[in-house]
Amino acid sequence: MARSDARTTPGRRRPFGAGLALALGGAEILLVQRAGPAELVTAEVRYVVPLLMVVCGMLVVTDPRRRRPYAVVGVLASLASWVASDLGGFLLGAALGIVGGALALGGAPDPAPPGPGTARPTGPA
């Protein structure tokens, strides 16, 4: 069975905008905090949360079949950024993360696997 191509199957598009919004939200929080490489190595919670948002945003785009768990983790990280990271990057980064995660969750539905009673046509009758 061949995998469906996301570019040619109608209704199945990569959630690029959702992943981009989620990743931009995390990047905005990191920039507001002025996180340099030395601070990122210490792995404080206020840097882990936006990094998790960026990683989830990239994973939503690169692995659209498993976008739902990544979107849930991204939304939870966006909500956690309010507490951990200066009100979520002055609320802009948290808002972008929540919107991006919601778009990824509400995207095109996953194709239903064929059931046991589904018959495939074999040719002309």
DSSP file with accessible surface (Angstrom, degrees, kcal/mol):
  #  RESIDUE AA STRUCTURE BP1 BP2  ACC     N-H-->O    O-->H-N    N-H-->O    O-->H-N    TCO  KAPPA ALPHA  PHI   PSI    X-CA   Y-CA   Z-CA
    1    1 A M              0   0  204      0, 0.0     2,-0.2     0, 0.0     0, 0.0   0.000 360.0 360.0 360.0 126.9    0.0    0.0    0.0
    2    2 A A        -     0   0   94      1,-0.1     2,-0.2     3,-0.0     3,-0.0  -0.525 360.0-113.0 -84.3 145.4    1.5    3.3   -1.1
    3    3 A R        -     0   0  194     -2,-0.2     2,-0.2     1,-0.1    -1,-0.1  -0.526  34.9-112.5 -73.2 143.7    1.7    6.3    1.2
    4    4 A S        -     0   0   51     -2,-0.2     2,-0.5     1,-0.1    -1,-0.1  -0.550  26.6-123.1 -78.8 139.6   -0.5    9.2    0.1
    5    5 A D    >>  -     0   0   61     -2,-0.2     4,-1.9     1,-0.1     3,-0.8  -0.706  10.4-143.9 -83.6 127.9    1.4   12.3   -1.0
    6    6 A A  T 34 S+     0   0   22     -2,-0.5     6,-0.1     1,-0.2    -1,-0.1   0.751  97.5  55.8 -65.5 -22.6    0.4   15.3    1.1
    7    7 A R  T 34 S+     0   0  208      1,-0.1    -1,-0.2     6,-0.1     6,-0.0   0.761 115.6  33.4 -81.9 -24.7    0.7   17.6   -2.0
    8    8 A T  T <4 S+     0   0  103     -3,-0.8    -2,-0.2     2,-0.1    -1,-0.1   0.689  93.6  91.3-106.7 -20.4   -1.7   15.7   -4.2
    9    9 A T  S >< S-     0   0   44     -4,-1.9     3,-1.5     3,-0.2     2,-0.1  -0.641  79.8-122.5 -79.5 123.9   -4.3   14.3   -1.9
   10   10 A P  T 3  S+     0   0  119      0, 0.0    -2,-0.1     0, 0.0    -1,-0.1  -0.402  93.7  15.8 -67.3 139.7   -7.2   16.8   -1.6
   11   11 A G  T 3  S+     0   0   46      1,-0.1     2,-0.6    -2,-0.1    -5,-0.0   0.399 103.9  99.3  82.5  -4.9   -7.9   17.9    2.0
   12   12 A R    <   +     0   0   34     -3,-1.5     2,-0.4    -6,-0.1    -3,-0.2  -0.868  45.0 152.7-118.8  97.3   -4.5   16.6    3.3
   13   13 A R        -     0   0  200     -2,-0.6    95,-0.2    -5,-0.1    -6,-0.1  -0.924  51.1-100.2-121.1 151.9   -2.0   19.4    3.5
   14   14 A R        -     0   0  125     -2,-0.4     2,-2.8     1,-0.1     3,-0.3  -0.477  35.5-121.2 -67.0 135.3    1.0   19.8    5.8
   15   15 A P     >  +     0   0   21      0, 0.0     4,-2.2     0, 0.0     5,-0.2  -0.344  56.8 150.3 -77.8  64.4    0.1   22.0    8.7
   16   16 A F  H  >  +     0   0  126     -2,-2.8     4,-2.6     1,-0.2     5,-0.2   0.920  67.6  49.3 -65.8 -45.4    2.8   24.5    7.9
   17   17 A G  H  > S+     0   0   45     -3,-0.3     4,-2.4     2,-0.2    -1,-0.2   0.893 111.4  50.2 -62.8 -38.1    1.1   27.6    9.2
   18   18 A A  H  > S+     0   0    6      2,-0.2     4,-2.2     1,-0.2    -1,-0.2   0.942 113.5  44.4 -66.5 -46.1    0.3   25.9   12.5
   19   19 A G  H  X S+     0   0    1     -4,-2.2     4,-2.6     2,-0.2     5,-0.2   0.886 112.9  52.5 -66.2 -36.5    3.9   24.7   13.0
   20   20 A L  H  X S+     0   0   78     -4,-2.6     4,-2.9    -5,-0.2     5,-0.2   0.929 109.7  48.1 -65.5 -43.0    5.2   28.1   12.0
   21   21 A A  H  X S+     0   0   15     -4,-2.4     4,-2.1    -5,-0.2    -2,-0.2   0.920 113.2  48.2 -64.0 -41.5    3.0   29.9   14.5
   22   22 A L  H  X S+     0   0    1     -4,-2.2     4,-1.8     2,-0.2    -2,-0.2   0.934 114.9  44.4 -64.9 -44.8    4.0   27.5   17.3
   23   23 A A  H  X S+     0   0   20     -4,-2.6     4,-2.5     1,-0.2    -2,-0.2   0.898 112.4  51.8 -68.6 -39.3    7.8   27.8   16.5
   24   24 A L  H  X S+     0   0   89     -4,-2.9     4,-2.6    -5,-0.2    -1,-0.2   0.868 106.7  55.1 -65.7 -34.6    7.6   31.6   16.1
   25   25 A G  H  X S+     0   0    0     -4,-2.1     4,-1.9    -5,-0.2    -1,-0.2   0.936 110.8  44.1 -62.3 -45.2    5.9   31.8   19.5
   26   26 A G  H  X S+     0   0    0     -4,-1.8     4,-2.2     2,-0.2    -2,-0.2   0.908 113.7  50.6 -65.8 -39.2    8.7   29.9   21.1
   27   27 A A  H  X S+     0   0   36     -4,-2.5     4,-2.4     1,-0.2    -2,-0.2   0.899 108.3  52.9 -66.3 -37.7   11.3   31.9   19.2
   28   28 A E  H  X S+     0   0   40     -4,-2.6     4,-2.4     2,-0.2    -1,-0.2   0.910 108.5  49.7 -64.3 -41.2    9.7   35.2   20.3
   29   29 A I  H  X S+     0   0    0     -4,-1.9     4,-1.8     1,-0.2    -1,-0.2   0.921 111.3  49.5 -64.2 -41.3    9.8   34.1   24.0
   30   30 A L  H  <>S+     0   0   26     -4,-2.2     5,-2.0     1,-0.2     4,-0.4   0.903 112.0  48.2 -63.7 -40.0   13.5   33.2   23.6
   31   31 A L  H ><5S+     0   0  137     -4,-2.4     3,-0.8     1,-0.2    -1,-0.2   0.870 108.1  53.7 -69.6 -36.2   14.3   36.6   22.0
   32   32 A V  H 3<5S+     0   0   39     -4,-2.4    -1,-0.2     1,-0.2    -2,-0.2   0.887 111.0  47.0 -64.5 -34.8   12.4   38.5   24.7
   33   33 A Q  T 3<5S-     0   0   19     -4,-1.8    -1,-0.2    -5,-0.2    -2,-0.2   0.536 108.1-129.2 -81.9  -7.6   14.5   36.8   27.3
   34   34 A R  T < 5 -     0   0  214     -3,-0.8     2,-0.7    -4,-0.4    -3,-0.2   0.958  34.5-169.5  56.1  54.5   17.7   37.5   25.3
   35   35 A A      < -     0   0   27     -5,-2.0    -1,-0.2     4,-0.1    -2,-0.1  -0.658   5.1-173.5 -82.0 114.1   18.7   33.9   25.6
   36   36 A G     >  -     0   0   21     -2,-0.7     4,-1.9    -3,-0.2     3,-0.2  -0.455  42.3 -94.2 -96.3 174.5   22.2   33.4   24.4
   37   37 A P  H  > S+     0   0  110      0, 0.0     4,-1.4     0, 0.0    -1,-0.1   0.867 123.5  55.7 -59.6 -34.9   24.0   30.0   23.9
   38   38 A A  H  > S+     0   0   71      1,-0.2     4,-0.8     2,-0.2     3,-0.1   0.905 109.6  45.8 -67.1 -37.6   25.5   30.2   27.4
   39   39 A E  H  >>S+     0   0   81     -3,-0.2     5,-0.5     1,-0.2     4,-0.5   0.837 108.3  56.6 -72.9 -32.9   22.1   30.5   29.0
   40   40 A L  H ><5S+     0   0   56     -4,-1.9     3,-0.7     1,-0.2    -1,-0.2   0.816 100.4  58.9 -68.6 -28.6   20.6   27.8   26.9
   41   41 A V  H 3<5S+     0   0  124     -4,-1.4    -1,-0.2     1,-0.2    -2,-0.2   0.846  95.2  62.7 -70.0 -30.4   23.2   25.3   28.1
   42   42 A T  H 3<5S-     0   0   86     -4,-0.8    -1,-0.2    -3,-0.2    -2,-0.2   0.742  95.8-146.8 -69.3 -18.7   22.2   25.8   31.8
   43   43 A A  T <<5 +     0   0   61     -3,-0.7    -3,-0.1    -4,-0.5     2,-0.1   0.896  26.2 177.2  56.9  48.1   18.7   24.4   30.8
   44   44 A E    >>< -     0   0   91     -5,-0.5     4,-1.9     1,-0.1     3,-1.5  -0.430  42.9-109.3 -73.0 160.2   16.6   26.4   33.2
   45   45 A V  H 3> S+     0   0  102      1,-0.3     4,-2.1     2,-0.2    -1,-0.1   0.885 116.7  61.8 -61.6 -35.3   12.9   26.0   33.0
   46   46 A R  H 34 S+     0   0   94      1,-0.2    -1,-0.3     2,-0.2   -13,-0.1   0.694 112.3  37.8 -69.0 -15.0   12.4   29.4   31.5
   47   47 A Y  H <> S+     0   0    7     -3,-1.5     4,-1.5     2,-0.1    -1,-0.2   0.681 110.7  58.8-101.2 -25.2   14.5   28.3   28.5
   48   48 A V  H  X S+     0   0   70     -4,-1.9     4,-2.5     2,-0.2     5,-0.2   0.908 100.5  56.9 -70.5 -39.0   13.3   24.7   28.2
   49   49 A V  H  X S+     0   0   17     -4,-2.1     4,-1.9     1,-0.2    -1,-0.2   0.951 110.4  40.8 -62.6 -50.9    9.6   25.7   27.7
   50   50 A P  H  > S+     0   0    0      0, 0.0     4,-2.3     0, 0.0    -1,-0.2   0.885 114.1  54.0 -67.9 -31.8   10.2   28.0   24.6
   51   51 A L  H  X S+     0   0   65     -4,-1.5     4,-2.6     2,-0.2    -2,-0.2   0.905 107.1  51.7 -64.4 -38.0   12.7   25.5   23.2
   52   52 A L  H  X S+     0   0   71     -4,-2.5     4,-2.6     1,-0.2    -1,-0.2   0.897 108.2  52.1 -63.5 -37.6   10.0   22.8   23.5
   53   53 A M  H  X S+     0   0    0     -4,-1.9     4,-2.3     2,-0.2    -2,-0.2   0.920 110.1  47.9 -63.8 -43.1    7.6   25.0   21.7
   54   54 A V  H  X S+     0   0   31     -4,-2.3     4,-2.3     2,-0.2    -2,-0.2   0.934 113.0  48.0 -64.2 -44.3   10.1   25.5   18.8
   55   55 A V  H  X S+     0   0   68     -4,-2.6     4,-2.5     1,-0.2    -2,-0.2   0.925 111.9  49.4 -64.2 -42.9   10.8   21.8   18.6
   56   56 A C  H  X S+     0   0    5     -4,-2.6     4,-2.2     1,-0.2    -1,-0.2   0.901 109.5  52.8 -63.8 -38.3    7.0   20.9   18.6
   57   57 A G  H  X S+     0   0    1     -4,-2.3     4,-1.4     1,-0.2    -1,-0.2   0.912 111.0  46.1 -62.8 -40.9    6.4   23.5   15.9
   58   58 A M  H  X S+     0   0  105     -4,-2.3     4,-2.6     1,-0.2    -2,-0.2   0.895 112.2  51.0 -69.0 -37.4    9.1   21.9   13.7
   59   59 A L  H  X S+     0   0   58     -4,-2.5     4,-2.3     1,-0.2    -2,-0.2   0.842 103.9  58.1 -70.0 -32.2    7.8   18.4   14.4
   60   60 A V  H  < S+     0   0    0     -4,-2.2    -1,-0.2    -5,-0.2    -2,-0.2   0.906 113.3  40.3 -61.2 -38.8    4.2   19.4   13.5
   61   61 A V  H  < S+     0   0   30     -4,-1.4    -2,-0.2    -5,-0.2    -1,-0.2   0.921 120.2  41.7 -77.0 -43.6    5.5   20.5   10.0
   62   62 A T  H  < S+     0   0   93     -4,-2.6    -2,-0.2     1,-0.3    -3,-0.2   0.757 124.6  33.3 -80.7 -23.6    7.9   17.6    9.4
   63   63 A D    ><  +     0   0   38     -4,-2.3     3,-1.2    -5,-0.2    -1,-0.3  -0.647  64.9 167.1-130.7  74.6    5.7   14.8   10.7
   64   64 A P  G >  S+     0   0   18      0, 0.0     3,-1.1     0, 0.0     4,-0.2   0.747  71.8  65.6 -66.7 -20.9    2.1   15.7    9.9
   65   65 A R  G 3  S+     0   0  105      1,-0.3     3,-0.2     2,-0.1    -5,-0.1   0.808 110.8  36.0 -70.1 -27.6    0.8   12.2   10.7
   66   66 A R  G <> S+     0   0  156     -3,-1.2     4,-1.1    -7,-0.2    -1,-0.3  -0.058  82.3 119.2-111.5  32.6    1.8   12.6   14.4
   67   67 A R  H <>  +     0   0    6     -3,-1.1     4,-2.6     1,-0.2     5,-0.2   0.791  60.9  68.2 -71.7 -26.3    0.9   16.3   14.7
   68   68 A R  H  > S+     0   0   89     -3,-0.2     4,-2.3     2,-0.2    -1,-0.2   0.938 101.1  43.1 -65.7 -48.3   -1.7   15.9   17.3
   69   69 A P  H  > S+     0   0   78      0, 0.0     4,-2.4     0, 0.0    -1,-0.2   0.919 116.1  50.2 -63.4 -36.9    0.5   14.8   20.2
   70   70 A Y  H  X S+     0   0   55     -4,-1.1     4,-2.4     1,-0.2    -2,-0.2   0.888 110.3  50.2 -65.6 -38.3    3.0   17.5   19.2
   71   71 A A  H  X S+     0   0    0     -4,-2.6     4,-2.5     2,-0.2    -1,-0.2   0.905 109.6  50.3 -66.8 -40.1    0.3   20.1   19.1
   72   72 A V  H  X S+     0   0   66     -4,-2.3     4,-2.5     2,-0.2    -2,-0.2   0.937 112.7  46.2 -63.5 -45.4   -1.0   19.1   22.6
   73   73 A V  H  X S+     0   0   60     -4,-2.4     4,-2.6     1,-0.2    -2,-0.2   0.908 112.2  52.3 -63.8 -38.2    2.5   19.4   24.0
   74   74 A G  H  X S+     0   0    0     -4,-2.4     4,-2.1     2,-0.2    -2,-0.2   0.907 110.0  47.3 -65.0 -40.7    3.0   22.7   22.3
   75   75 A V  H  X S+     0   0   30     -4,-2.5     4,-2.4     2,-0.2    -2,-0.2   0.923 112.6  49.5 -67.3 -42.1   -0.2   24.1   23.7
   76   76 A L  H  X S+     0   0  105     -4,-2.5     4,-2.3     1,-0.2    -2,-0.2   0.906 111.4  49.3 -64.3 -38.1    0.7   22.9   27.2
   77   77 A A  H  X S+     0   0    5     -4,-2.6     4,-1.5     2,-0.2    -1,-0.2   0.884 109.1  53.1 -67.3 -36.1    4.2   24.5   26.8
   78   78 A S  H  X S+     0   0    0     -4,-2.1     4,-0.5     2,-0.2    -2,-0.2   0.907 110.5  46.6 -64.6 -40.3    2.6   27.7   25.7
   79   79 A L  H >< S+     0   0   80     -4,-2.4     3,-0.9     1,-0.2     4,-0.5   0.883 111.3  52.0 -68.0 -36.9    0.4   27.8   28.7
   80   80 A A  H >X S+     0   0   43     -4,-2.3     4,-2.5     1,-0.2     3,-0.7   0.766  96.3  70.1 -69.7 -23.5    3.4   27.0   30.9
   81   81 A S  H 3X S+     0   0    0     -4,-1.5     4,-2.1     1,-0.2     7,-1.7   0.754  85.7  67.5 -68.5 -21.4    5.3   29.9   29.4
   82   82 A W  H <<>S+     0   0  121     -3,-0.9     5,-1.0    -4,-0.5    -1,-0.2   0.900 113.4  30.1 -62.1 -38.7    3.0   32.3   31.1
   83   83 A V  H <45S+     0   0  136     -3,-0.7     3,-0.3    -4,-0.5    -2,-0.2   0.878 127.7  40.0 -85.9 -41.8    4.4   31.2   34.5
   84   84 A A  H  <5S+     0   0   28     -4,-2.5     2,-0.2     1,-0.2    -3,-0.2   0.724 117.2  40.4 -85.4 -22.3    7.9   30.3   33.4
   85   85 A S  T  X5S-     0   0    1     -4,-2.1     4,-1.9    -5,-0.2     3,-0.5  -0.564 116.7 -73.1-137.6  71.5    8.9   33.0   30.9
   86   86 A D  H  >5S-     0   0   86     -3,-0.3     4,-2.0     1,-0.3     3,-0.4   0.908 103.6 -43.6  47.7  59.4    7.9   36.6   31.6
   87   87 A L  H  ><S-     0   0  103     -5,-1.0     4,-2.4     1,-0.2    -5,-0.3   0.856 110.6 -57.9  54.7  39.0    4.2   36.2   30.9
   88   88 A G  H  4>S-     0   0    0     -7,-1.7     6,-1.8    -3,-0.5     5,-0.7   0.898 107.8 -44.0  64.9  42.0    4.8   34.1   27.8
   89   89 A G  H >X5S-     0   0    1     -4,-1.9     3,-1.1    -3,-0.4     4,-0.8   0.953 117.2 -45.2  67.5  48.4    6.9   36.7   26.0
   90   90 A F  H 3<5S-     0   0  147     -4,-2.0    -2,-0.2     1,-0.3     2,-0.2   0.872 102.6 -69.6  57.4  39.4    4.5   39.6   26.9
   91   91 A L  T 3X5S+     0   0   88     -4,-2.4     4,-2.1    -5,-0.3    -1,-0.3   0.144 124.6  93.8  71.2 -18.2    1.6   37.3   25.9
   92   92 A L  H <>5S+     0   0  100     -3,-1.1     4,-2.5    -2,-0.2     5,-0.2   0.945  86.9  44.1 -69.9 -46.0    2.5   37.4   22.2
   93   93 A G  H  X<S+     0   0    0     -4,-0.8     4,-2.3    -5,-0.7    -4,-0.2   0.911 115.5  48.3 -65.4 -40.2    4.6   34.2   22.2
   94   94 A A  H  > S+     0   0    0     -6,-1.8     4,-2.6    -7,-0.3     5,-0.2   0.917 111.8  49.8 -66.3 -40.9    2.1   32.4   24.3
   95   95 A A  H  X S+     0   0   48     -4,-2.1     4,-2.6    -7,-0.3     5,-0.2   0.921 111.0  48.9 -64.4 -43.0   -0.8   33.5   22.0
   96   96 A L  H  X S+     0   0   55     -4,-2.5     4,-2.7     1,-0.2    -1,-0.2   0.910 112.5  49.3 -61.7 -41.3    1.1   32.4   18.9
   97   97 A G  H  X S+     0   0    0     -4,-2.3     4,-2.5     2,-0.2    -2,-0.2   0.913 112.3  46.5 -65.2 -41.9    1.8   29.1   20.5
   98   98 A I  H  X S+     0   0   54     -4,-2.6     4,-2.4     2,-0.2    -2,-0.2   0.929 114.8  46.8 -67.2 -43.3   -1.8   28.5   21.5
   99   99 A V  H  X S+     0   0   80     -4,-2.6     4,-2.5    -5,-0.2    -2,-0.2   0.930 113.4  49.0 -64.5 -43.3   -3.1   29.5   18.1
  100  100 A G  H  X S+     0   0    0     -4,-2.7     4,-2.1    -5,-0.2    -2,-0.2   0.922 112.7  47.2 -63.5 -42.2   -0.5   27.3   16.3
  101  101 A G  H  X S+     0   0    0     -4,-2.5     4,-2.3     2,-0.2    -1,-0.2   0.902 112.0  50.5 -65.8 -38.6   -1.3   24.3   18.5
  102  102 A A  H  X S+     0   0   57     -4,-2.4     4,-2.3     1,-0.2    -2,-0.2   0.900 109.8  50.3 -66.6 -38.7   -5.1   24.9   18.0
  103  103 A L  H  < S+     0   0   99     -4,-2.5    -1,-0.2     1,-0.2    -2,-0.2   0.891 110.8  49.5 -65.2 -38.4   -4.6   25.1   14.2
  104  104 A A  H >< S+     0   0    0     -4,-2.1     3,-0.8     1,-0.2    -2,-0.2   0.890 113.0  46.8 -68.1 -37.6   -2.6   21.8   14.2
  105  105 A L  H 3< S+     0   0   63     -4,-2.3    -2,-0.2     1,-0.2    -1,-0.2   0.863 115.1  45.9 -70.5 -34.9   -5.2   20.1   16.3
  106  106 A G  T 3< S+     0   0   65     -4,-2.3    -1,-0.2    -5,-0.2    -2,-0.2   0.248  91.2 115.6 -93.7  15.5   -8.1   21.3   14.1
  107  107 A G  S <  S-     0   0   30     -3,-0.8     3,-0.1     1,-0.2    -3,-0.1   0.163  80.6 -43.9 -70.9-168.6   -6.4   20.5   10.8
  108  108 A A  S    S-     0   0   31    -95,-0.2    -1,-0.2     1,-0.1   -96,-0.1  -0.306  72.4-104.9 -59.3 139.9   -7.5   18.0    8.2
  109  109 A P        -     0   0   98      0, 0.0    -1,-0.1     0, 0.0     3,-0.1  -0.310  33.8-104.6 -69.0 151.0   -8.6   14.7    9.8
  110  110 A D        -     0   0   67      1,-0.1     2,-0.1    -3,-0.1   -45,-0.0  -0.481  45.3 -98.1 -69.6 144.1   -6.4   11.7    9.6
  111  111 A P        -     0   0   77      0, 0.0    -1,-0.1     0, 0.0    -3,-0.0  -0.407  39.9-115.5 -66.1 138.7   -7.6    9.1    7.0
  112  112 A A        -     0   0   91     -2,-0.1     3,-0.1     1,-0.1     0, 0.0  -0.549  28.8-116.9 -74.4 135.4   -9.5    6.3    8.6
  113  113 A P        -     0   0  112      0, 0.0     2,-0.1     0, 0.0    -1,-0.1  -0.434  40.2 -94.1 -69.1 147.9   -7.9    2.9    8.3
  114  114 A P        -     0   0  101      0, 0.0     0, 0.0     0, 0.0     0, 0.0  -0.404  43.4-129.6 -64.9 135.6   -9.9    0.4    6.3
  115  115 A G    >   -     0   0   35     -2,-0.1     3,-1.2     1,-0.1    -3,-0.0  -0.258  23.8-102.1 -79.0 171.8  -12.1   -1.7    8.5
  116  116 A P  T 3  S+     0   0  148      0, 0.0    -1,-0.1     0, 0.0     0, 0.0   0.812 120.8  50.8 -67.4 -25.7  -12.3   -5.5    8.4
  117  117 A G  T 3  S+     0   0   75      2,-0.1     2,-0.5     0, 0.0    -2,-0.0   0.427  81.1 114.8 -93.4   5.2  -15.6   -5.4    6.5
  118  118 A T    <   -     0   0   90     -3,-1.2     2,-0.4     1,-0.0     0, 0.0  -0.614  53.1-155.8 -80.0 121.6  -14.3   -3.1    3.8
  119  119 A A        -     0   0   91     -2,-0.5    -2,-0.1     3,-0.0    -4,-0.0  -0.809   4.9-142.5 -98.9 138.6  -14.2   -4.8    0.4
  120  120 A R        -     0   0  197     -2,-0.4     2,-0.2     1,-0.0    -2,-0.0  -0.812  24.3-112.8 -97.5 137.6  -11.9   -3.6   -2.3
  121  121 A P        -     0   0  127      0, 0.0    -1,-0.0     0, 0.0     0, 0.0  -0.483  25.3-166.3 -67.6 134.1  -13.1   -3.6   -5.9
  122  122 A T        -     0   0  151      1,-0.3    -2,-0.0    -2,-0.2     3,-0.0   0.573  52.8 -69.8 -99.0 -12.1  -11.1   -6.1   -7.9
  123  123 A G  S    S-     0   0   48      0, 0.0    -1,-0.3     0, 0.0     2,-0.0  -0.964  82.4 -14.2 152.3-166.9  -12.1   -5.1  -11.4
  124  124 A P              0   0  137      0, 0.0    -2,-0.0     0, 0.0     0, 0.0  -0.372 360.0 360.0 -68.4 143.7  -15.0   -5.1  -13.8
  125  125 A A              0   0  153     -2,-0.0     0, 0.0    -3,-0.0     0, 0.0  -0.345 360.0 360.0 -87.6 360.0  -17.9   -7.4  -12.7
